[in-house]
Amino acid sequence: MKKKSKQITIDLEEIGQVVKQADEILLSPAGERNLLKILDAEEALKEFRHQAEVLLEQKAKKIDRNFNIIRGDEVKVQYRSYGTRYKVDESNLDKLPRQLYKKLVRYNPVTKEIDRFYDENGNLPLGIIEHEREKKIYINRVKGSKDE
């Protein structure tokens, strides 16, 4: 059995042609192979980007452990935190000045129960509104396929 090559060559013109033929999946296995070429390129580029990010972080922190941006002529690399900066320790809420936090109330619809209500009554209950959701195509590999 021939070992799969780890080398990938990305020809943007070829990928452009592959993209134009991606809808052939509806008609033939060639369309599926075209989509696999796109997925292979995407996965390889994602891995290369991750490796570059790791190297940049390591090297930049050696130069300045407090760095937050590298700005080139055409590329900007930011090193920043994500998520909330602080968290409220609810066990000490009674000792915390009120101006330092706000209490949020949130209501989440229970889809299964709403669907059951709709099936039984033929309409949505008062206070529940169905909103339009955008649909998009999502392409991924089939689990257990030979290319996975």
Backbone as a chain_set.jsonl record, in Angstrom:
{"seq": "MKKKSKQITIDLEEIGQVVKQADEILLSPAGERNLLKILDAEEALKEFRHQAEVLLEQKAKKIDRNFNIIRGDEVKVQYRSYGTRYKVDESNLDKLPRQLYKKLVRYNPVTKEIDRFYDENGNLPLGIIEHEREKKIYINRVKGSKDE", "coords": {"N": [[0.844, -1.177, 0.0], [0.621, 2.152, -0.892], [2.075, 4.883, 0.731], [0.476, 7.853, 1.807], [1.35, 10.993, 0.554], [2.865, 13.691, 2.318], [3.229, 16.068, 1.234], [2.049, 19.049, -0.219], [1.027, 20.922, -2.945], [0.02, 24.072, -3.774], [-1.768, 25.377, -6.208], [-3.104, 28.208, -7.149], [-4.608, 28.929, -9.393], [-5.431, 26.427, -10.308], [-6.945, 25.592, -8.101], [-8.921, 27.524, -8.277], [-10.218, 26.673, -10.622], [-11.111, 24.203, -9.721], [-12.925, 25.027, -7.781], [-14.872, 26.172, -9.413], [-15.931, 23.889, -10.48], [-17.078, 22.557, -8.419], [-19.758, 22.071, -7.977], [-20.272, 19.786, -9.353], [-20.474, 17.595, -7.76], [-23.03, 16.898, -7.473], [-23.523, 15.411, -9.668], [-21.433, 13.603, -10.265], [-18.625, 11.462, -9.216], [-16.317, 12.929, -9.639], [-16.825, 15.532, -8.891], [-16.913, 15.262, -6.125], [-14.239, 14.607, -5.641], [-13.107, 17.04, -6.367], [-14.055, 18.714, -4.317], [-12.736, 17.486, -2.181], [-10.092, 18.177, -2.775], [-10.132, 20.891, -2.217], [-10.714, 20.815, 0.534], [-8.399, 19.466, 1.459], [-6.399, 21.375, 0.866], [-7.267, 23.492, 2.472], [-7.042, 22.38, 5.074], [-4.273, 21.919, 5.202], [-3.251, 24.539, 4.973], [-4.387, 25.688, 7.255], [-3.036, 24.292, 9.269], [-0.385, 25.121, 8.738], [-0.651, 27.849, 9.267], [-1.238, 27.744, 12.008], [1.187, 26.691, 12.999], [2.905, 28.804, 12.313], [1.84, 30.812, 13.947], [2.426, 29.805, 16.51], [5.259, 29.807, 16.457], [5.715, 32.581, 16.076], [4.625, 33.614, 18.46], [6.322, 32.451, 20.42], [8.882, 33.489, 19.708], [8.456, 36.286, 19.728], [7.767, 36.694, 22.417], [10.171, 36.076, 23.612], [11.704, 38.233, 22.862], [10.239, 40.436, 23.84], [8.423, 40.113, 26.569], [6.012, 41.31, 27.046], [4.831, 41.996, 24.678], [2.376, 43.132, 22.266], [1.644, 43.652, 19.669], [2.657, 43.247, 16.289], [3.529, 45.037, 13.602], [3.554, 45.059, 10.214], [4.225, 46.113, 6.796], [2.106, 45.074, 5.32], [0.899, 43.184, 6.888], [-0.517, 42.528, 10.044], [0.093, 41.402, 13.261], [-1.478, 40.405, 16.087], [-1.361, 40.06, 19.607], [-3.373, 39.094, 21.949], [-5.774, 38.983, 24.65], [-8.681, 36.935, 25.049], [-12.178, 36.801, 25.732], [-13.934, 37.478, 28.866], [-12.489, 39.766, 31.195], [-12.664, 39.828, 33.967], [-14.231, 37.987, 36.654], [-17.131, 37.43, 38.54], [-17.094, 36.523, 41.851], [-19.363, 34.709, 43.218], [-19.714, 33.75, 45.78], [-18.874, 35.729, 47.43], [-20.544, 37.824, 46.942], [-22.213, 39.407, 48.578], [-20.413, 41.111, 49.788], [-19.45, 42.687, 47.837], [-19.267, 45.804, 46.192], [-22.168, 47.219, 44.714], [-21.986, 48.702, 42.312], [-19.976, 47.518, 40.892], [-20.766, 45.329, 39.462], [-23.328, 43.841, 37.393], [-26.54, 42.422, 37.419], [-27.743, 39.961, 35.328], [-30.561, 38.802, 33.559], [-31.664, 36.104, 31.744], [-33.52, 34.551, 29.195], [-33.978, 31.439, 27.845], [-35.3, 29.727, 25.15], [-36.886, 26.507, 25.183], [-36.455, 24.308, 22.916], [-37.416, 21.677, 22.213], [-39.727, 21.435, 23.825], [-41.232, 23.578, 22.898], [-41.598, 22.797, 20.239], [-43.153, 20.512, 20.72], [-45.432, 21.709, 21.853], [-46.285, 23.18, 19.637], [-46.863, 21.09, 17.829], [-49.028, 19.911, 19.152], [-50.888, 22.006, 19.316], [-50.904, 23.465, 16.978], [-49.965, 26.02, 16.647], [-47.644, 28.599, 17.704], [-46.906, 29.271, 21.144], [-48.155, 32.153, 22.93], [-45.826, 34.714, 23.302], [-43.645, 33.425, 22.341], [-41.581, 33.606, 19.573], [-40.802, 32.727, 16.298], [-37.805, 33.056, 14.648], [-36.174, 34.056, 11.594], [-33.677, 31.991, 10.292], [-30.471, 31.888, 8.948], [-29.418, 29.797, 6.323], [-26.642, 27.82, 5.418], [-24.21, 26.344, 3.257], [-22.237, 23.646, 4.299], [-19.216, 22.1, 4.166], [-17.612, 19.09, 4.738], [-15.495, 16.325, 5.658], [-16.523, 12.886, 5.4], [-16.887, 10.944, 8.211], [-14.651, 8.321, 8.838], [-14.064, 7.922, 6.198], [-11.778, 7.122, 3.512], [-10.021, 9.224, 3.14], [-10.064, 10.587, 5.481]], "CA": [[0.0, 0.0, 0.0], [1.423, 3.358, -1.032], [1.878, 5.852, 1.804], [-0.001, 9.145, 1.33], [2.364, 12.037, 0.631], [2.592, 14.821, 3.204], [3.526, 17.271, 0.468], [0.919, 19.626, -0.932], [1.349, 22.069, -3.774], [-1.203, 24.831, -3.966], [-1.82, 26.159, -7.438], [-4.335, 28.974, -6.973], [-5.414, 28.847, -10.618], [-6.068, 25.103, -10.313], [-7.991, 25.624, -7.072], [-10.008, 28.322, -8.853], [-10.952, 25.798, -11.539], [-11.77, 23.199, -8.889], [-14.082, 25.689, -7.177], [-15.897, 26.325, -10.463], [-16.505, 22.576, -10.785], [-17.48, 21.938, -7.153], [-21.155, 21.641, -8.03], [-20.36, 18.497, -10.034], [-20.747, 16.539, -6.781], [-24.418, 16.512, -7.688], [-23.618, 14.566, -10.848], [-20.387, 12.599, -10.466], [-17.562, 11.384, -8.204], [-15.3, 13.952, -9.902], [-17.177, 16.689, -8.065], [-16.476, 14.961, -4.763], [-12.772, 14.742, -5.623], [-12.813, 18.476, -6.387], [-14.265, 19.229, -2.958], [-11.655, 16.967, -1.341], [-8.889, 18.987, -3.029], [-10.311, 22.143, -1.479], [-10.57, 20.496, 1.964], [-6.982, 19.182, 1.71], [-5.665, 22.645, 0.862], [-7.687, 24.247, 3.656], [-6.449, 21.767, 6.271], [-2.826, 22.16, 5.191], [-3.021, 25.955, 5.266], [-4.747, 25.919, 8.658], [-1.925, 23.767, 10.075], [0.766, 26.015, 8.55], [-0.943, 29.091, 9.992], [-1.081, 27.45, 13.433], [2.625, 26.574, 13.265], [3.466, 30.161, 12.246], [1.388, 31.53, 15.143], [3.191, 29.287, 17.652], [6.624, 30.332, 16.338], [5.675, 34.025, 16.321], [4.403, 33.852, 19.891], [7.542, 32.085, 21.154], [9.979, 34.411, 19.4], [8.106, 37.642, 20.179], [7.832, 36.722, 23.879], [11.59, 36.099, 23.996], [12.182, 39.6, 22.638], [9.521, 41.306, 24.774], [7.361, 39.27, 27.113], [4.772, 42.093, 27.119], [4.457, 42.483, 23.347], [0.971, 42.947, 21.921], [1.381, 43.805, 18.239], [3.738, 43.352, 15.316], [2.881, 45.655, 12.45], [4.367, 45.15, 9.014], [3.617, 46.95, 5.759], [0.866, 44.479, 4.83], [0.378, 42.208, 7.846], [-0.504, 42.912, 11.457], [-0.032, 40.256, 14.152], [-1.87, 40.877, 17.411], [-1.31, 39.103, 20.705], [-4.33, 39.669, 22.887], [-6.604, 38.072, 25.437], [-10.066, 36.784, 24.622], [-13.111, 36.526, 26.826], [-14.068, 38.513, 29.892], [-11.285, 39.963, 31.993], [-12.936, 39.543, 35.362], [-15.352, 37.112, 36.955], [-17.7, 37.709, 39.855], [-17.087, 35.408, 42.806], [-20.694, 34.808, 43.824], [-19.682, 33.434, 47.215], [-18.596, 36.995, 48.131], [-21.397, 38.842, 46.339], [-22.725, 40.308, 49.611], [-19.345, 42.036, 50.17], [-19.036, 43.379, 46.616], [-20.052, 47.01, 45.905], [-23.153, 46.997, 43.649], [-21.597, 49.361, 41.059], [-18.933, 46.741, 40.234], [-21.342, 44.224, 38.697], [-24.75, 43.96, 37.111], [-27.224, 41.138, 37.362], [-28.409, 39.755, 34.043], [-31.553, 37.742, 33.494], [-31.733, 35.668, 30.35], [-34.501, 33.498, 28.96], [-33.638, 30.581, 26.715], [-36.41, 28.854, 24.77], [-36.647, 25.061, 25.195], [-36.936, 23.976, 21.575], [-38.226, 20.441, 22.199], [-41.033, 21.713, 24.422], [-41.959, 24.471, 21.992], [-42.014, 21.944, 19.119], [-44.26, 19.673, 21.212], [-46.592, 22.607, 21.964], [-46.729, 23.488, 18.269], [-47.471, 19.873, 17.281], [-50.3, 19.668, 19.823], [-51.829, 23.127, 19.198], [-50.918, 24.027, 15.627], [-49.414, 27.377, 16.63], [-46.671, 28.875, 18.756], [-47.519, 29.921, 22.307], [-47.976, 33.591, 23.084], [-44.543, 35.016, 23.942], [-42.583, 32.752, 21.589], [-41.532, 34.06, 18.18], [-39.806, 32.023, 15.497], [-37.082, 34.009, 13.813], [-35.53, 33.514, 10.397], [-32.284, 31.583, 10.474], [-29.758, 31.761, 7.686], [-28.88, 28.476, 6.018], [-25.398, 27.87, 4.652], [-23.605, 25.067, 2.896], [-21.08, 23.288, 5.115], [-18.536, 20.981, 3.527], [-16.603, 18.431, 5.558], [-15.246, 14.923, 5.3], [-17.331, 11.861, 6.01], [-16.091, 10.204, 9.207], [-14.33, 6.968, 8.432], [-13.719, 7.831, 4.776], [-10.366, 6.812, 3.333], [-9.225, 10.45, 3.187], [-10.15, 11.233, 6.784]], "C": [[0.891, 1.243, 0.0], [1.056, 4.354, 0.069], [1.472, 7.192, 1.199], [1.063, 10.215, 1.563], [1.925, 13.158, 1.563], [2.821, 16.144, 2.488], [2.269, 17.742, -0.239], [1.412, 20.841, -1.698], [0.038, 22.793, -4.053], [-1.043, 25.729, -5.183], [-3.152, 26.904, -7.401], [-5.22, 28.964, -8.219], [-6.142, 27.507, -10.689], [-7.193, 25.053, -9.286], [-9.182, 26.435, -7.573], [-10.858, 27.503, -9.809], [-11.726, 24.734, -10.759], [-13.032, 23.785, -8.266], [-15.209, 25.812, -8.197], [-16.593, 25.003, -10.773], [-17.035, 21.874, -9.529], [-18.918, 21.431, -7.187], [-21.338, 20.31, -8.753], [-20.605, 17.346, -9.068], [-22.178, 16.041, -6.934], [-24.543, 15.485, -8.807], [-22.604, 13.436, -10.922], [-19.393, 12.565, -9.31], [-16.467, 12.426, -8.424], [-15.573, 15.205, -9.069], [-16.754, 16.487, -6.628], [-14.961, 15.085, -4.649], [-12.37, 16.214, -5.64], [-12.992, 19.088, -5.0], [-13.179, 18.734, -2.008], [-10.363, 17.747, -1.549], [-8.965, 20.296, -2.248], [-10.123, 21.893, 0.024], [-9.119, 20.203, 2.327], [-6.17, 20.469, 1.806], [-5.993, 23.456, 2.118], [-7.037, 23.694, 4.922], [-4.948, 22.023, 6.34], [-2.525, 23.607, 5.551], [-3.34, 26.292, 6.712], [-3.616, 25.451, 9.576], [-0.693, 24.655, 9.947], [0.562, 27.32, 9.315], [-0.747, 28.873, 11.49], [0.398, 27.372, 13.81], [3.291, 27.95, 13.261], [3.084, 30.958, 13.493], [2.186, 31.097, 16.379], [4.612, 29.848, 17.626], [6.68, 31.829, 16.619], [5.52, 34.331, 17.803], [5.675, 33.57, 20.686], [8.641, 33.124, 20.948], [9.689, 35.821, 19.926], [8.178, 37.744, 21.702], [9.265, 36.677, 24.391], [12.151, 37.508, 23.869], [11.561, 40.56, 23.646], [8.327, 40.529, 25.319], [6.021, 39.995, 27.225], [4.313, 42.587, 25.743], [2.965, 42.283, 23.101], [0.679, 43.126, 20.436], [2.693, 43.843, 17.453], [3.067, 43.875, 14.06], [3.878, 45.756, 11.308], [3.702, 46.076, 8.016], [2.252, 46.404, 5.333], [0.226, 43.49, 5.794], [0.514, 42.762, 9.257], [-0.745, 41.648, 12.271], [-0.336, 40.797, 15.542], [-1.786, 39.73, 18.412], [-2.193, 39.676, 21.793], [-5.112, 38.586, 23.595], [-8.014, 38.054, 24.87], [-10.924, 36.481, 25.84], [-13.13, 37.648, 27.841], [-12.815, 38.562, 30.759], [-11.492, 39.555, 33.446], [-14.143, 38.618, 35.489], [-15.838, 37.451, 38.355], [-17.676, 36.425, 40.683], [-18.388, 35.509, 43.601], [-20.714, 34.463, 45.307], [-19.406, 34.682, 48.05], [-19.452, 38.141, 47.598], [-21.911, 39.859, 47.352], [-21.69, 41.345, 50.063], [-18.901, 42.929, 49.002], [-19.893, 44.624, 46.381], [-20.897, 46.831, 44.639], [-22.736, 47.607, 42.309], [-20.539, 48.563, 40.272], [-19.455, 45.549, 39.439], [-22.783, 44.552, 38.359], [-25.328, 42.561, 36.953], [-27.964, 41.059, 36.031], [-29.404, 38.608, 34.168], [-31.7, 37.39, 32.023], [-32.732, 34.523, 30.248], [-34.103, 32.73, 27.71], [-34.821, 29.689, 26.385], [-35.981, 27.385, 24.787], [-37.279, 24.507, 23.917], [-37.827, 22.741, 21.559], [-39.627, 20.679, 22.747], [-41.873, 22.619, 23.524], [-42.446, 23.681, 20.78], [-43.201, 21.07, 19.516], [-45.54, 20.505, 21.312], [-47.17, 22.895, 20.585], [-47.441, 22.281, 17.65], [-48.859, 19.631, 17.868], [-51.34, 20.746, 19.543], [-51.893, 23.767, 17.817], [-50.425, 25.463, 15.543], [-48.404, 27.526, 17.765], [-47.378, 29.529, 19.931], [-47.242, 31.425, 22.312], [-46.67, 33.841, 23.828], [-43.373, 34.319, 23.276], [-42.703, 33.179, 20.133], [-40.464, 33.259, 17.462], [-39.119, 33.047, 14.604], [-36.437, 33.297, 12.633], [-34.088, 33.169, 10.713], [-31.671, 31.389, 9.101], [-29.267, 30.332, 7.52], [-27.646, 28.646, 5.155], [-24.974, 26.455, 4.311], [-22.398, 24.849, 3.792], [-20.48, 22.034, 4.501], [-17.538, 20.402, 4.507], [-16.476, 16.982, 5.125], [-16.221, 14.003, 6.021], [-16.448, 11.087, 6.977], [-15.891, 8.779, 8.73], [-14.006, 6.817, 6.946], [-12.22, 7.612, 4.647], [-9.484, 8.05, 3.408], [-9.254, 11.115, 4.548], [-8.934, 10.917, 7.623]], "O": [[1.81, 1.355, 0.812], [-0.119, 4.632, 0.306], [2.046, 7.625, 0.2], [1.611, 10.32, 2.66], [0.751, 13.528, 1.592], [2.631, 17.214, 3.067], [1.516, 16.939, -0.79], [2.128, 21.683, -1.157], [-0.932, 22.19, -4.514], [-0.287, 26.7, -5.176], [-4.208, 26.303, -7.599], [-6.445, 28.99, -8.11], [-7.309, 27.443, -11.076], [-8.271, 24.531, -9.568], [-10.33, 26.07, -7.32], [-12.083, 27.623, -9.81], [-12.863, 24.409, -11.103], [-14.076, 23.133, -8.223], [-16.372, 25.578, -7.87], [-17.718, 24.995, -11.272], [-17.402, 20.701, -9.593], [-19.255, 20.467, -6.5], [-22.44, 19.762, -8.768], [-20.91, 16.234, -9.5], [-22.496, 14.909, -6.571], [-25.543, 14.772, -8.892], [-22.862, 12.417, -11.563], [-19.315, 13.505, -8.52], [-15.756, 12.772, -7.48], [-14.64, 15.858, -8.6], [-16.288, 17.422, -5.976], [-14.457, 15.617, -3.66], [-11.393, 16.594, -4.994], [-12.167, 19.891, -4.562], [-12.744, 19.474, -1.125], [-9.612, 17.958, -0.597], [-7.968, 20.749, -1.685], [-9.451, 22.669, 0.705], [-8.647, 20.633, 3.379], [-5.354, 20.633, 2.714], [-5.105, 24.034, 2.745], [-6.539, 24.457, 5.75], [-4.412, 22.31, 7.41], [-1.631, 23.87, 6.355], [-2.642, 27.095, 7.331], [-3.277, 26.131, 10.544], [-0.021, 24.919, 10.944], [1.493, 27.834, 9.936], [-0.159, 29.715, 12.169], [0.81, 27.927, 14.829], [4.141, 28.232, 14.105], [3.907, 31.695, 14.036], [2.573, 31.933, 17.196], [5.117, 30.312, 18.649], [7.579, 32.3, 17.315], [6.204, 35.204, 18.338], [6.061, 34.37, 21.538], [9.257, 33.581, 21.911], [10.566, 36.469, 20.498], [8.605, 38.771, 22.228], [9.553, 37.179, 25.478], [12.98, 37.926, 24.678], [12.252, 41.392, 24.234], [7.341, 40.316, 24.614], [4.997, 39.358, 27.473], [3.492, 43.5, 25.658], [2.359, 41.369, 23.661], [-0.414, 42.79, 19.98], [3.694, 44.4, 17.904], [2.156, 43.248, 13.519], [4.9, 46.435, 11.406], [2.727, 46.751, 8.345], [1.344, 47.175, 5.021], [-0.878, 43.008, 5.541], [1.52, 43.376, 9.612], [-1.687, 40.904, 11.998], [0.451, 41.555, 16.107], [-2.101, 38.582, 18.095], [-1.814, 40.626, 22.478], [-5.11, 37.424, 23.189], [-8.477, 39.034, 24.287], [-10.439, 35.967, 26.848], [-12.427, 38.648, 27.693], [-12.174, 37.544, 31.02], [-10.591, 39.001, 34.077], [-14.954, 38.485, 34.573], [-15.038, 37.726, 39.249], [-18.175, 35.383, 40.259], [-18.494, 36.298, 44.539], [-21.642, 34.85, 46.016], [-19.674, 34.693, 49.252], [-19.111, 39.308, 47.788], [-22.035, 41.041, 47.033], [-22.058, 42.356, 50.662], [-18.07, 43.82, 49.178], [-21.12, 44.525, 46.368], [-20.404, 46.351, 43.619], [-23.103, 47.074, 41.262], [-20.242, 48.893, 39.124], [-18.674, 44.835, 38.809], [-23.387, 45.435, 38.967], [-24.687, 41.652, 36.427], [-28.709, 41.965, 35.659], [-29.126, 37.585, 34.795], [-31.842, 38.265, 31.169], [-32.778, 33.641, 31.106], [-33.916, 33.316, 26.644], [-35.303, 28.962, 27.255], [-34.843, 27.063, 24.444], [-38.486, 24.27, 23.857], [-38.894, 22.764, 20.946], [-40.605, 20.177, 22.192], [-43.085, 22.439, 23.411], [-43.579, 23.868, 20.335], [-44.143, 20.907, 18.741], [-46.609, 20.053, 20.901], [-48.384, 22.86, 20.387], [-48.492, 22.428, 17.026], [-49.765, 19.193, 17.159], [-52.537, 20.46, 19.53], [-52.819, 24.52, 17.517], [-50.465, 26.064, 14.469], [-48.325, 26.687, 18.662], [-48.346, 30.265, 19.739], [-46.239, 31.896, 21.775], [-46.433, 33.242, 24.877], [-42.22, 34.593, 23.611], [-43.78, 33.122, 19.538], [-39.345, 33.124, 17.957], [-39.775, 33.808, 13.894], [-36.189, 32.092, 12.673], [-33.367, 33.957, 11.325], [-32.28, 30.798, 8.209], [-28.761, 29.728, 8.465], [-27.603, 29.502, 4.272], [-25.338, 25.497, 4.992], [-21.62, 25.775, 4.02], [-21.165, 21.024, 4.339], [-16.707, 21.128, 5.051], [-17.264, 16.488, 4.319], [-16.684, 14.31, 7.119], [-15.372, 10.623, 6.598], [-16.826, 8.117, 8.28], [-13.707, 5.716, 6.484], [-11.472, 7.89, 5.584], [-8.297, 7.932, 3.714], [-8.552, 12.103, 4.766], [-8.832, 11.379, 8.76]]}, "num_chains": 1, "name": "protein.A"}
